Amino acid sequence: MASPCLFIRTPDTHKRVLIKKSIGVFFDFAGEMPNQQRPWHLLLFIVFFLVTTFFNPSLADVGTAAHYSPPYLPTACFGNDASQFPTNNLFAAAGDGIWDNGASCGRQYLVRCISVATPGTCNPSQTIQIRIVDRAETSVSRPSANGATIILSNTAFGAIANPSAASVNIEFQQ
């Protein structure tokens, strides 16, 4: 049994609108019969799905950041070499998620605070570039919160968030 249909004639006799109860609204501009209707909404959905799947506007990962205080030496990456630290003091220790058996040593990441439990603590308009110089698990100084993705130096943490926060949610990319 065919589903109920409603045909509406427009002033232009070449255009008909077919409204099907179970499928939705289709526009027939070619003057075909109802059983030859093209599902334009399906085509639009497929295009939308492909665009949103393959053209992701964000290439960053999301994680958490804590902070740690001096002493920073020795580090798991470069030992007692003080020249490992950038002159702007924007450096960090890698958490287990990005440590990669030491391969993260020397990597640079762009880091931005995206949220925190206490409103007004984040500075989401500020993005900093940090350098990995240590492993969070073995750092001499303990982090302000355990299990963080990146443990930032006090200077780096203060650049993106209020230092009174123990940890913040971040967006980071290499």
Chimera marker file (.cmm) of the C-alpha trace (Angstrom):
<marker_set name="trace">
<marker id="1" x="0.000" y="0.000" z="0.000" r="1" g="1" b="0" radius="0.5"/>
<marker id="2" x="1.394" y="3.383" z="-0.989" r="1" g="1" b="0" radius="0.5"/>
<marker id="3" x="1.886" y="6.067" z="1.646" r="1" g="1" b="0" radius="0.5"/>
<marker id="4" x="-0.551" y="9.001" z="1.458" r="1" g="1" b="0" radius="0.5"/>
<marker id="5" x="0.658" y="11.835" z="-0.768" r="1" g="1" b="0" radius="0.5"/>
<marker id="6" x="-0.428" y="15.383" z="-1.354" r="1" g="1" b="0" radius="0.5"/>
<marker id="7" x="0.256" y="17.105" z="-4.665" r="1" g="1" b="0" radius="0.5"/>
<marker id="8" x="0.230" y="20.872" z="-4.767" r="1" g="1" b="0" radius="0.5"/>
<marker id="9" x="0.210" y="22.623" z="-8.118" r="1" g="1" b="0" radius="0.5"/>
<marker id="10" x="2.163" y="25.834" z="-8.310" r="1" g="1" b="0" radius="0.5"/>
<marker id="11" x="1.631" y="28.639" z="-10.839" r="1" g="1" b="0" radius="0.5"/>
<marker id="12" x="4.514" y="27.109" z="-12.767" r="1" g="1" b="0" radius="0.5"/>
<marker id="13" x="3.023" y="23.822" z="-13.971" r="1" g="1" b="0" radius="0.5"/>
<marker id="14" x="6.475" y="22.232" z="-14.253" r="1" g="1" b="0" radius="0.5"/>
<marker id="15" x="6.984" y="22.329" z="-10.505" r="1" g="1" b="0" radius="0.5"/>
<marker id="16" x="5.180" y="20.086" z="-8.050" r="1" g="1" b="0" radius="0.5"/>
<marker id="17" x="5.675" y="19.579" z="-4.389" r="1" g="1" b="0" radius="0.5"/>
<marker id="18" x="5.257" y="16.123" z="-2.969" r="1" g="1" b="0" radius="0.5"/>
<marker id="19" x="4.717" y="15.818" z="0.725" r="1" g="1" b="0" radius="0.5"/>
<marker id="20" x="5.014" y="12.317" z="2.069" r="1" g="1" b="0" radius="0.5"/>
<marker id="21" x="3.916" y="11.668" z="5.596" r="1" g="1" b="0" radius="0.5"/>
<marker id="22" x="6.755" y="9.318" z="6.481" r="1" g="1" b="0" radius="0.5"/>
<marker id="23" x="9.637" y="10.846" z="4.496" r="1" g="1" b="0" radius="0.5"/>
<marker id="24" x="9.256" y="14.620" z="4.519" r="1" g="1" b="0" radius="0.5"/>
<marker id="25" x="9.148" y="17.269" z="1.817" r="1" g="1" b="0" radius="0.5"/>
<marker id="26" x="10.683" y="16.836" z="-1.645" r="1" g="1" b="0" radius="0.5"/>
<marker id="27" x="10.714" y="19.292" z="-4.483" r="1" g="1" b="0" radius="0.5"/>
<marker id="28" x="10.210" y="18.001" z="-7.995" r="1" g="1" b="0" radius="0.5"/>
<marker id="29" x="11.552" y="20.528" z="-10.496" r="1" g="1" b="0" radius="0.5"/>
<marker id="30" x="11.865" y="18.170" z="-13.432" r="1" g="1" b="0" radius="0.5"/>
<marker id="31" x="8.235" y="17.143" z="-13.617" r="1" g="1" b="0" radius="0.5"/>
<marker id="32" x="8.862" y="13.447" z="-12.914" r="1" g="1" b="0" radius="0.5"/>
<marker id="33" x="6.311" y="11.140" z="-11.400" r="1" g="1" b="0" radius="0.5"/>
<marker id="34" x="6.196" y="10.808" z="-7.571" r="1" g="1" b="0" radius="0.5"/>
<marker id="35" x="7.968" y="7.415" z="-7.553" r="1" g="1" b="0" radius="0.5"/>
<marker id="36" x="10.944" y="9.055" z="-9.301" r="1" g="1" b="0" radius="0.5"/>
<marker id="37" x="11.535" y="11.723" z="-6.621" r="1" g="1" b="0" radius="0.5"/>
<marker id="38" x="15.134" y="12.409" z="-5.624" r="1" g="1" b="0" radius="0.5"/>
<marker id="39" x="15.833" y="12.610" z="-1.878" r="1" g="1" b="0" radius="0.5"/>
<marker id="40" x="17.729" y="15.922" z="-1.758" r="1" g="1" b="0" radius="0.5"/>
<marker id="41" x="17.822" y="15.916" z="2.012" r="1" g="1" b="0" radius="0.5"/>
<marker id="42" x="19.762" y="12.636" z="1.936" r="1" g="1" b="0" radius="0.5"/>
<marker id="43" x="22.327" y="14.125" z="-0.439" r="1" g="1" b="0" radius="0.5"/>
<marker id="44" x="22.684" y="17.205" z="1.780" r="1" g="1" b="0" radius="0.5"/>
<marker id="45" x="23.109" y="14.998" z="4.848" r="1" g="1" b="0" radius="0.5"/>
<marker id="46" x="25.866" y="12.971" z="3.157" r="1" g="1" b="0" radius="0.5"/>
<marker id="47" x="27.706" y="16.132" z="2.072" r="1" g="1" b="0" radius="0.5"/>
<marker id="48" x="27.379" y="17.610" z="5.575" r="1" g="1" b="0" radius="0.5"/>
<marker id="49" x="28.632" y="14.363" z="7.158" r="1" g="1" b="0" radius="0.5"/>
<marker id="50" x="31.674" y="14.169" z="4.864" r="1" g="1" b="0" radius="0.5"/>
<marker id="51" x="32.608" y="17.820" z="5.386" r="1" g="1" b="0" radius="0.5"/>
<marker id="52" x="32.350" y="17.629" z="9.181" r="1" g="1" b="0" radius="0.5"/>
<marker id="53" x="34.195" y="14.317" z="9.327" r="1" g="1" b="0" radius="0.5"/>
<marker id="54" x="37.151" y="15.073" z="7.076" r="1" g="1" b="0" radius="0.5"/>
<marker id="55" x="37.567" y="18.821" z="7.592" r="1" g="1" b="0" radius="0.5"/>
<marker id="56" x="37.947" y="19.108" z="11.346" r="1" g="1" b="0" radius="0.5"/>
<marker id="57" x="38.587" y="22.767" z="12.230" r="1" g="1" b="0" radius="0.5"/>
<marker id="58" x="40.641" y="21.884" z="15.304" r="1" g="1" b="0" radius="0.5"/>
<marker id="59" x="43.883" y="19.956" z="15.112" r="1" g="1" b="0" radius="0.5"/>
<marker id="60" x="44.574" y="20.182" z="18.841" r="1" g="1" b="0" radius="0.5"/>
<marker id="61" x="44.209" y="17.641" z="21.629" r="1" g="1" b="0" radius="0.5"/>
<marker id="62" x="42.472" y="18.266" z="24.931" r="1" g="1" b="0" radius="0.5"/>
<marker id="63" x="43.936" y="17.430" z="28.320" r="1" g="1" b="0" radius="0.5"/>
<marker id="64" x="44.721" y="18.834" z="31.740" r="1" g="1" b="0" radius="0.5"/>
<marker id="65" x="47.584" y="20.957" z="32.994" r="1" g="1" b="0" radius="0.5"/>
<marker id="66" x="48.954" y="21.353" z="36.480" r="1" g="1" b="0" radius="0.5"/>
<marker id="67" x="51.986" y="23.338" z="37.642" r="1" g="1" b="0" radius="0.5"/>
<marker id="68" x="55.175" y="22.667" z="39.536" r="1" g="1" b="0" radius="0.5"/>
<marker id="69" x="57.748" y="24.811" z="41.328" r="1" g="1" b="0" radius="0.5"/>
<marker id="70" x="61.546" y="24.840" z="41.547" r="1" g="1" b="0" radius="0.5"/>
<marker id="71" x="63.826" y="23.004" z="41.915" r="1" g="1" b="0" radius="0.5"/>
<marker id="72" x="63.559" y="21.861" z="38.313" r="1" g="1" b="0" radius="0.5"/>
<marker id="73" x="66.981" y="20.164" z="38.067" r="1" g="1" b="0" radius="0.5"/>
<marker id="74" x="67.869" y="17.412" z="37.341" r="1" g="1" b="0" radius="0.5"/>
<marker id="75" x="65.369" y="16.539" z="34.591" r="1" g="1" b="0" radius="0.5"/>
<marker id="76" x="64.606" y="13.213" z="32.950" r="1" g="1" b="0" radius="0.5"/>
<marker id="77" x="65.396" y="14.697" z="29.529" r="1" g="1" b="0" radius="0.5"/>
<marker id="78" x="68.629" y="16.622" z="29.898" r="1" g="1" b="0" radius="0.5"/>
<marker id="79" x="69.903" y="15.943" z="33.432" r="1" g="1" b="0" radius="0.5"/>
<marker id="80" x="71.609" y="18.909" z="35.162" r="1" g="1" b="0" radius="0.5"/>
<marker id="81" x="72.063" y="21.022" z="32.008" r="1" g="1" b="0" radius="0.5"/>
<marker id="82" x="70.586" y="24.437" z="32.880" r="1" g="1" b="0" radius="0.5"/>
<marker id="83" x="70.671" y="25.506" z="29.213" r="1" g="1" b="0" radius="0.5"/>
<marker id="84" x="67.719" y="23.175" z="28.498" r="1" g="1" b="0" radius="0.5"/>
<marker id="85" x="65.284" y="25.772" z="29.853" r="1" g="1" b="0" radius="0.5"/>
<marker id="86" x="63.985" y="28.441" z="27.471" r="1" g="1" b="0" radius="0.5"/>
<marker id="87" x="64.926" y="31.987" z="28.487" r="1" g="1" b="0" radius="0.5"/>
<marker id="88" x="61.241" y="32.901" z="28.906" r="1" g="1" b="0" radius="0.5"/>
<marker id="89" x="60.765" y="30.008" z="31.422" r="1" g="1" b="0" radius="0.5"/>
<marker id="90" x="57.859" y="28.554" z="29.414" r="1" g="1" b="0" radius="0.5"/>
<marker id="91" x="58.620" y="24.854" z="29.833" r="1" g="1" b="0" radius="0.5"/>
<marker id="92" x="56.877" y="21.751" z="31.113" r="1" g="1" b="0" radius="0.5"/>
<marker id="93" x="57.114" y="18.159" z="32.232" r="1" g="1" b="0" radius="0.5"/>
<marker id="94" x="55.287" y="15.572" z="30.121" r="1" g="1" b="0" radius="0.5"/>
<marker id="95" x="52.572" y="13.442" z="31.649" r="1" g="1" b="0" radius="0.5"/>
<marker id="96" x="52.263" y="9.767" z="30.753" r="1" g="1" b="0" radius="0.5"/>
<marker id="97" x="49.923" y="10.564" z="27.850" r="1" g="1" b="0" radius="0.5"/>
<marker id="98" x="52.587" y="12.419" z="25.867" r="1" g="1" b="0" radius="0.5"/>
<marker id="99" x="55.846" y="11.122" z="27.408" r="1" g="1" b="0" radius="0.5"/>
<marker id="100" x="56.326" y="8.516" z="24.650" r="1" g="1" b="0" radius="0.5"/>
<marker id="101" x="59.332" y="6.812" z="26.299" r="1" g="1" b="0" radius="0.5"/>
<marker id="102" x="61.307" y="10.051" z="26.283" r="1" g="1" b="0" radius="0.5"/>
<marker id="103" x="60.615" y="10.954" z="22.655" r="1" g="1" b="0" radius="0.5"/>
<marker id="104" x="58.753" y="14.048" z="23.854" r="1" g="1" b="0" radius="0.5"/>
<marker id="105" x="61.960" y="15.584" z="25.253" r="1" g="1" b="0" radius="0.5"/>
<marker id="106" x="62.565" y="18.880" z="23.488" r="1" g="1" b="0" radius="0.5"/>
<marker id="107" x="59.173" y="18.904" z="21.733" r="1" g="1" b="0" radius="0.5"/>
<marker id="108" x="57.349" y="22.195" z="21.674" r="1" g="1" b="0" radius="0.5"/>
<marker id="109" x="53.608" y="22.538" z="22.194" r="1" g="1" b="0" radius="0.5"/>
<marker id="110" x="51.126" y="25.364" z="21.865" r="1" g="1" b="0" radius="0.5"/>
<marker id="111" x="48.988" y="25.376" z="25.019" r="1" g="1" b="0" radius="0.5"/>
<marker id="112" x="45.764" y="27.256" z="25.774" r="1" g="1" b="0" radius="0.5"/>
<marker id="113" x="43.529" y="27.120" z="28.841" r="1" g="1" b="0" radius="0.5"/>
<marker id="114" x="39.952" y="26.269" z="27.834" r="1" g="1" b="0" radius="0.5"/>
<marker id="115" x="38.140" y="25.761" z="31.145" r="1" g="1" b="0" radius="0.5"/>
<marker id="116" x="38.440" y="25.361" z="34.879" r="1" g="1" b="0" radius="0.5"/>
<marker id="117" x="36.066" y="24.681" z="37.778" r="1" g="1" b="0" radius="0.5"/>
<marker id="118" x="36.366" y="28.230" z="39.148" r="1" g="1" b="0" radius="0.5"/>
<marker id="119" x="35.010" y="30.874" z="36.743" r="1" g="1" b="0" radius="0.5"/>
<marker id="120" x="37.428" y="33.622" z="35.741" r="1" g="1" b="0" radius="0.5"/>
<marker id="121" x="40.523" y="31.506" z="36.429" r="1" g="1" b="0" radius="0.5"/>
<marker id="122" x="41.316" y="30.780" z="32.770" r="1" g="1" b="0" radius="0.5"/>
<marker id="123" x="42.743" y="33.224" z="30.268" r="1" g="1" b="0" radius="0.5"/>
<marker id="124" x="41.425" y="31.547" z="27.060" r="1" g="1" b="0" radius="0.5"/>
<marker id="125" x="42.721" y="34.320" z="24.801" r="1" g="1" b="0" radius="0.5"/>
<marker id="126" x="46.334" y="33.543" z="25.764" r="1" g="1" b="0" radius="0.5"/>
<marker id="127" x="48.218" y="30.771" z="23.927" r="1" g="1" b="0" radius="0.5"/>
<marker id="128" x="51.782" y="29.955" z="24.957" r="1" g="1" b="0" radius="0.5"/>
<marker id="129" x="54.512" y="27.834" z="23.402" r="1" g="1" b="0" radius="0.5"/>
<marker id="130" x="56.209" y="25.507" z="25.875" r="1" g="1" b="0" radius="0.5"/>
<marker id="131" x="59.114" y="23.071" z="25.623" r="1" g="1" b="0" radius="0.5"/>
<marker id="132" x="59.100" y="19.623" z="27.251" r="1" g="1" b="0" radius="0.5"/>
<marker id="133" x="62.153" y="19.264" z="29.497" r="1" g="1" b="0" radius="0.5"/>
<marker id="134" x="61.119" y="16.612" z="32.030" r="1" g="1" b="0" radius="0.5"/>
<marker id="135" x="58.831" y="13.698" z="32.859" r="1" g="1" b="0" radius="0.5"/>
<marker id="136" x="56.058" y="14.499" z="35.341" r="1" g="1" b="0" radius="0.5"/>
<marker id="137" x="56.297" y="11.110" z="37.058" r="1" g="1" b="0" radius="0.5"/>
<marker id="138" x="59.975" y="11.517" z="37.953" r="1" g="1" b="0" radius="0.5"/>
<marker id="139" x="60.339" y="15.290" z="38.357" r="1" g="1" b="0" radius="0.5"/>
<marker id="140" x="62.176" y="16.506" z="41.461" r="1" g="1" b="0" radius="0.5"/>
<marker id="141" x="59.328" y="18.873" z="42.351" r="1" g="1" b="0" radius="0.5"/>
<marker id="142" x="55.840" y="17.375" z="42.693" r="1" g="1" b="0" radius="0.5"/>
<marker id="143" x="52.977" y="18.716" z="40.523" r="1" g="1" b="0" radius="0.5"/>
<marker id="144" x="49.989" y="20.587" z="41.964" r="1" g="1" b="0" radius="0.5"/>
<marker id="145" x="47.675" y="17.805" z="40.692" r="1" g="1" b="0" radius="0.5"/>
<marker id="146" x="48.354" y="14.188" z="39.778" r="1" g="1" b="0" radius="0.5"/>
<marker id="147" x="47.474" y="12.622" z="36.427" r="1" g="1" b="0" radius="0.5"/>
<marker id="148" x="47.784" y="15.803" z="34.349" r="1" g="1" b="0" radius="0.5"/>
<marker id="149" x="48.703" y="15.651" z="30.662" r="1" g="1" b="0" radius="0.5"/>
<marker id="150" x="51.270" y="18.451" z="30.974" r="1" g="1" b="0" radius="0.5"/>
<marker id="151" x="52.877" y="19.899" z="34.109" r="1" g="1" b="0" radius="0.5"/>
<marker id="152" x="53.740" y="23.532" z="33.384" r="1" g="1" b="0" radius="0.5"/>
<marker id="153" x="56.396" y="25.645" z="35.075" r="1" g="1" b="0" radius="0.5"/>
<marker id="154" x="54.956" y="28.294" z="37.400" r="1" g="1" b="0" radius="0.5"/>
<marker id="155" x="55.683" y="30.973" z="34.793" r="1" g="1" b="0" radius="0.5"/>
<marker id="156" x="53.935" y="29.035" z="32.000" r="1" g="1" b="0" radius="0.5"/>
<marker id="157" x="50.910" y="28.182" z="34.145" r="1" g="1" b="0" radius="0.5"/>
<marker id="158" x="50.575" y="31.802" z="35.293" r="1" g="1" b="0" radius="0.5"/>
<marker id="159" x="50.532" y="32.960" z="31.672" r="1" g="1" b="0" radius="0.5"/>
<marker id="160" x="47.349" y="30.999" z="30.831" r="1" g="1" b="0" radius="0.5"/>
<marker id="161" x="45.552" y="30.752" z="34.188" r="1" g="1" b="0" radius="0.5"/>
<marker id="162" x="45.422" y="32.032" z="37.738" r="1" g="1" b="0" radius="0.5"/>
<marker id="163" x="48.234" y="30.253" z="39.650" r="1" g="1" b="0" radius="0.5"/>
<marker id="164" x="45.856" y="29.596" z="42.573" r="1" g="1" b="0" radius="0.5"/>
<marker id="165" x="44.164" y="26.838" z="40.535" r="1" g="1" b="0" radius="0.5"/>
<marker id="166" x="45.567" y="23.340" z="41.016" r="1" g="1" b="0" radius="0.5"/>
<marker id="167" x="44.781" y="22.284" z="37.442" r="1" g="1" b="0" radius="0.5"/>
<marker id="168" x="43.005" y="23.496" z="34.315" r="1" g="1" b="0" radius="0.5"/>
<marker id="169" x="41.626" y="21.944" z="31.139" r="1" g="1" b="0" radius="0.5"/>
<marker id="170" x="43.797" y="22.752" z="28.158" r="1" g="1" b="0" radius="0.5"/>
<marker id="171" x="43.950" y="22.480" z="24.411" r="1" g="1" b="0" radius="0.5"/>
<marker id="172" x="47.421" y="21.654" z="23.123" r="1" g="1" b="0" radius="0.5"/>
<marker id="173" x="49.094" y="20.858" z="19.836" r="1" g="1" b="0" radius="0.5"/>
<marker id="174" x="52.612" y="20.124" z="18.741" r="1" g="1" b="0" radius="0.5"/>
<link id1="1" id2="2" r="1" g="1" b="0" radius="0.2"/>
<link id1="2" id2="3" r="1" g="1" b="0" radius="0.2"/>
<link id1="3" id2="4" r="1" g="1" b="0" radius="0.2"/>
<link id1="4" id2="5" r="1" g="1" b="0" radius="0.2"/>
<link id1="5" id2="6" r="1" g="1" b="0" radius="0.2"/>
<link id1="6" id2="7" r="1" g="1" b="0" radius="0.2"/>
<link id1="7" id2="8" r="1" g="1" b="0" radius="0.2"/>
<link id1="8" id2="9" r="1" g="1" b="0" radius="0.2"/>
<link id1="9" id2="10" r="1" g="1" b="0" radius="0.2"/>
<link id1="10" id2="11" r="1" g="1" b="0" radius="0.2"/>
<link id1="11" id2="12" r="1" g="1" b="0" radius="0.2"/>
<link id1="12" id2="13" r="1" g="1" b="0" radius="0.2"/>
<link id1="13" id2="14" r="1" g="1" b="0" radius="0.2"/>
<link id1="14" id2="15" r="1" g="1" b="0" radius="0.2"/>
<link id1="15" id2="16" r="1" g="1" b="0" radius="0.2"/>
<link id1="16" id2="17" r="1" g="1" b="0" radius="0.2"/>
<link id1="17" id2="18" r="1" g="1" b="0" radius="0.2"/>
<link id1="18" id2="19" r="1" g="1" b="0" radius="0.2"/>
<link id1="19" id2="20" r="1" g="1" b="0" radius="0.2"/>
<link id1="20" id2="21" r="1" g="1" b="0" radius="0.2"/>
<link id1="21" id2="22" r="1" g="1" b="0" radius="0.2"/>
<link id1="22" id2="23" r="1" g="1" b="0" radius="0.2"/>
<link id1="23" id2="24" r="1" g="1" b="0" radius="0.2"/>
<link id1="24" id2="25" r="1" g="1" b="0" radius="0.2"/>
<link id1="25" id2="26" r="1" g="1" b="0" radius="0.2"/>
<link id1="26" id2="27" r="1" g="1" b="0" radius="0.2"/>
<link id1="27" id2="28" r="1" g="1" b="0" radius="0.2"/>
<link id1="28" id2="29" r="1" g="1" b="0" radius="0.2"/>
<link id1="29" id2="30" r="1" g="1" b="0" radius="0.2"/>
<link id1="30" id2="31" r="1" g="1" b="0" radius="0.2"/>
<link id1="31" id2="32" r="1" g="1" b="0" radius="0.2"/>
<link id1="32" id2="33" r="1" g="1" b="0" radius="0.2"/>
<link id1="33" id2="34" r="1" g="1" b="0" radius="0.2"/>
<link id1="34" id2="35" r="1" g="1" b="0" radius="0.2"/>
<link id1="35" id2="36" r="1" g="1" b="0" radius="0.2"/>
<link id1="36" id2="37" r="1" g="1" b="0" radius="0.2"/>
<link id1="37" id2="38" r="1" g="1" b="0" radius="0.2"/>
<link id1="38" id2="39" r="1" g="1" b="0" radius="0.2"/>
<link id1="39" id2="40" r="1" g="1" b="0" radius="0.2"/>
<link id1="40" id2="41" r="1" g="1" b="0" radius="0.2"/>
<link id1="41" id2="42" r="1" g="1" b="0" radius="0.2"/>
<link id1="42" id2="43" r="1" g="1" b="0" radius="0.2"/>
<link id1="43" id2="44" r="1" g="1" b="0" radius="0.2"/>
<link id1="44" id2="45" r="1" g="1" b="0" radius="0.2"/>
<link id1="45" id2="46" r="1" g="1" b="0" radius="0.2"/>
<link id1="46" id2="47" r="1" g="1" b="0" radius="0.2"/>
<link id1="47" id2="48" r="1" g="1" b="0" radius="0.2"/>
<link id1="48" id2="49" r="1" g="1" b="0" radius="0.2"/>
<link id1="49" id2="50" r="1" g="1" b="0" radius="0.2"/>
<link id1="50" id2="51" r="1" g="1" b="0" radius="0.2"/>
<link id1="51" id2="52" r="1" g="1" b="0" radius="0.2"/>
<link id1="52" id2="53" r="1" g="1" b="0" radius="0.2"/>
<link id1="53" id2="54" r="1" g="1" b="0" radius="0.2"/>
<link id1="54" id2="55" r="1" g="1" b="0" radius="0.2"/>
<link id1="55" id2="56" r="1" g="1" b="0" radius="0.2"/>
<link id1="56" id2="57" r="1" g="1" b="0" radius="0.2"/>
<link id1="57" id2="58" r="1" g="1" b="0" radius="0.2"/>
<link id1="58" id2="59" r="1" g="1" b="0" radius="0.2"/>
<link id1="59" id2="60" r="1" g="1" b="0" radius="0.2"/>
<link id1="60" id2="61" r="1" g="1" b="0" radius="0.2"/>
<link id1="61" id2="62" r="1" g="1" b="0" radius="0.2"/>
<link id1="62" id2="63" r="1" g="1" b="0" radius="0.2"/>
<link id1="63" id2="64" r="1" g="1" b="0" radius="0.2"/>
<link id1="64" id2="65" r="1" g="1" b="0" radius="0.2"/>
<link id1="65" id2="66" r="1" g="1" b="0" radius="0.2"/>
<link id1="66" id2="67" r="1" g="1" b="0" radius="0.2"/>
<link id1="67" id2="68" r="1" g="1" b="0" radius="0.2"/>
<link id1="68" id2="69" r="1" g="1" b="0" radius="0.2"/>
<link id1="69" id2="70" r="1" g="1" b="0" radius="0.2"/>
<link id1="70" id2="71" r="1" g="1" b="0" radius="0.2"/>
<link id1="71" id2="72" r="1" g="1" b="0" radius="0.2"/>
<link id1="72" id2="73" r="1" g="1" b="0" radius="0.2"/>
<link id1="73" id2="74" r="1" g="1" b="0" radius="0.2"/>
<link id1="74" id2="75" r="1" g="1" b="0" radius="0.2"/>
<link id1="75" id2="76" r="1" g="1" b="0" radius="0.2"/>
<link id1="76" id2="77" r="1" g="1" b="0" radius="0.2"/>
<link id1="77" id2="78" r="1" g="1" b="0" radius="0.2"/>
<link id1="78" id2="79" r="1" g="1" b="0" radius="0.2"/>
<link id1="79" id2="80" r="1" g="1" b="0" radius="0.2"/>
<link id1="80" id2="81" r="1" g="1" b="0" radius="0.2"/>
<link id1="81" id2="82" r="1" g="1" b="0" radius="0.2"/>
<link id1="82" id2="83" r="1" g="1" b="0" radius="0.2"/>
<link id1="83" id2="84" r="1" g="1" b="0" radius="0.2"/>
<link id1="84" id2="85" r="1" g="1" b="0" radius="0.2"/>
<link id1="85" id2="86" r="1" g="1" b="0" radius="0.2"/>
<link id1="86" id2="87" r="1" g="1" b="0" radius="0.2"/>
<link id1="87" id2="88" r="1" g="1" b="0" radius="0.2"/>
<link id1="88" id2="89" r="1" g="1" b="0" radius="0.2"/>
<link id1="89" id2="90" r="1" g="1" b="0" radius="0.2"/>
<link id1="90" id2="91" r="1" g="1" b="0" radius="0.2"/>
<link id1="91" id2="92" r="1" g="1" b="0" radius="0.2"/>
<link id1="92" id2="93" r="1" g="1" b="0" radius="0.2"/>
<link id1="93" id2="94" r="1" g="1" b="0" radius="0.2"/>
<link id1="94" id2="95" r="1" g="1" b="0" radius="0.2"/>
<link id1="95" id2="96" r="1" g="1" b="0" radius="0.2"/>
<link id1="96" id2="97" r="1" g="1" b="0" radius="0.2"/>
<link id1="97" id2="98" r="1" g="1" b="0" radius="0.2"/>
<link id1="98" id2="99" r="1" g="1" b="0" radius="0.2"/>
<link id1="99" id2="100" r="1" g="1" b="0" radius="0.2"/>
<link id1="100" id2="101" r="1" g="1" b="0" radius="0.2"/>
<link id1="101" id2="102" r="1" g="1" b="0" radius="0.2"/>
<link id1="102" id2="103" r="1" g="1" b="0" radius="0.2"/>
<link id1="103" id2="104" r="1" g="1" b="0" radius="0.2"/>
<link id1="104" id2="105" r="1" g="1" b="0" radius="0.2"/>
<link id1="105" id2="106" r="1" g="1" b="0" radius="0.2"/>
<link id1="106" id2="107" r="1" g="1" b="0" radius="0.2"/>
<link id1="107" id2="108" r="1" g="1" b="0" radius="0.2"/>
<link id1="108" id2="109" r="1" g="1" b="0" radius="0.2"/>
<link id1="109" id2="110" r="1" g="1" b="0" radius="0.2"/>
<link id1="110" id2="111" r="1" g="1" b="0" radius="0.2"/>
<link id1="111" id2="112" r="1" g="1" b="0" radius="0.2"/>
<link id1="112" id2="113" r="1" g="1" b="0" radius="0.2"/>
<link id1="113" id2="114" r="1" g="1" b="0" radius="0.2"/>
<link id1="114" id2="115" r="1" g="1" b="0" radius="0.2"/>
<link id1="115" id2="116" r="1" g="1" b="0" radius="0.2"/>
<link id1="116" id2="117" r="1" g="1" b="0" radius="0.2"/>
<link id1="117" id2="118" r="1" g="1" b="0" radius="0.2"/>
<link id1="118" id2="119" r="1" g="1" b="0" radius="0.2"/>
<link id1="119" id2="120" r="1" g="1" b="0" radius="0.2"/>
<link id1="120" id2="121" r="1" g="1" b="0" radius="0.2"/>
<link id1="121" id2="122" r="1" g="1" b="0" radius="0.2"/>
<link id1="122" id2="123" r="1" g="1" b="0" radius="0.2"/>
<link id1="123" id2="124" r="1" g="1" b="0" radius="0.2"/>
<link id1="124" id2="125" r="1" g="1" b="0" radius="0.2"/>
<link id1="125" id2="126" r="1" g="1" b="0" radius="0.2"/>
<link id1="126" id2="127" r="1" g="1" b="0" radius="0.2"/>
<link id1="127" id2="128" r="1" g="1" b="0" radius="0.2"/>
<link id1="128" id2="129" r="1" g="1" b="0" radius="0.2"/>
<link id1="129" id2="130" r="1" g="1" b="0" radius="0.2"/>
<link id1="130" id2="131" r="1" g="1" b="0" radius="0.2"/>
<link id1="131" id2="132" r="1" g="1" b="0" radius="0.2"/>
<link id1="132" id2="133" r="1" g="1" b="0" radius="0.2"/>
<link id1="133" id2="134" r="1" g="1" b="0" radius="0.2"/>
<link id1="134" id2="135" r="1" g="1" b="0" radius="0.2"/>
<link id1="135" id2="136" r="1" g="1" b="0" radius="0.2"/>
<link id1="136" id2="137" r="1" g="1" b="0" radius="0.2"/>
<link id1="137" id2="138" r="1" g="1" b="0" radius="0.2"/>
<link id1="138" id2="139" r="1" g="1" b="0" radius="0.2"/>
<link id1="139" id2="140" r="1" g="1" b="0" radius="0.2"/>
<link id1="140" id2="141" r="1" g="1" b="0" radius="0.2"/>
<link id1="141" id2="142" r="1" g="1" b="0" radius="0.2"/>
<link id1="142" id2="143" r="1" g="1" b="0" radius="0.2"/>
<link id1="143" id2="144" r="1" g="1" b="0" radius="0.2"/>
<link id1="144" id2="145" r="1" g="1" b="0" radius="0.2"/>
<link id1="145" id2="146" r="1" g="1" b="0" radius="0.2"/>
<link id1="146" id2="147" r="1" g="1" b="0" radius="0.2"/>
<link id1="147" id2="148" r="1" g="1" b="0" radius="0.2"/>
<link id1="148" id2="149" r="1" g="1" b="0" radius="0.2"/>
<link id1="149" id2="150" r="1" g="1" b="0" radius="0.2"/>
<link id1="150" id2="151" r="1" g="1" b="0" radius="0.2"/>
<link id1="151" id2="152" r="1" g="1" b="0" radius="0.2"/>
<link id1="152" id2="153" r="1" g="1" b="0" radius="0.2"/>
<link id1="153" id2="154" r="1" g="1" b="0" radius="0.2"/>
<link id1="154" id2="155" r="1" g="1" b="0" radius="0.2"/>
<link id1="155" id2="156" r="1" g="1" b="0" radius="0.2"/>
<link id1="156" id2="157" r="1" g="1" b="0" radius="0.2"/>
<link id1="157" id2="158" r="1" g="1" b="0" radius="0.2"/>
<link id1="158" id2="159" r="1" g="1" b="0" radius="0.2"/>
<link id1="159" id2="160" r="1" g="1" b="0" radius="0.2"/>
<link id1="160" id2="161" r="1" g="1" b="0" radius="0.2"/>
<link id1="161" id2="162" r="1" g="1" b="0" radius="0.2"/>
<link id1="162" id2="163" r="1" g="1" b="0" radius="0.2"/>
<link id1="163" id2="164" r="1" g="1" b="0" radius="0.2"/>
<link id1="164" id2="165" r="1" g="1" b="0" radius="0.2"/>
<link id1="165" id2="166" r="1" g="1" b="0" radius="0.2"/>
<link id1="166" id2="167" r="1" g="1" b="0" radius="0.2"/>
<link id1="167" id2="168" r="1" g="1" b="0" radius="0.2"/>
<link id1="168" id2="169" r="1" g="1" b="0" radius="0.2"/>
<link id1="169" id2="170" r="1" g="1" b="0" radius="0.2"/>
<link id1="170" id2="171" r="1" g="1" b="0" radius="0.2"/>
<link id1="171" id2="172" r="1" g="1" b="0" radius="0.2"/>
<link id1="172" id2="173" r="1" g="1" b="0" radius="0.2"/>
<link id1="173" id2="174" r="1" g="1" b="0" radius="0.2"/>
</marker_set>
